[in-house]
Amino acid sequence: MNEFLNTKSKKILFIIVIIVIIELSGHGIFASLFRFLNSLN
């Protein structure tokens, strides 16, 4: 059971790292949202 939790937490950590990399590269959800809000002004 302990090994199952370990692999699950590694998968979650891996997904978070990918999301952070995408956001920092400027193609993420937050970057798109800010671009959209700036285009309204």
Secondary structure, DSSP 8 states (H G I E B T S, - for coil): -HHHHHHHHHHHHHHHHHHHHHHHTT-SHHHHHHHHHHHH-
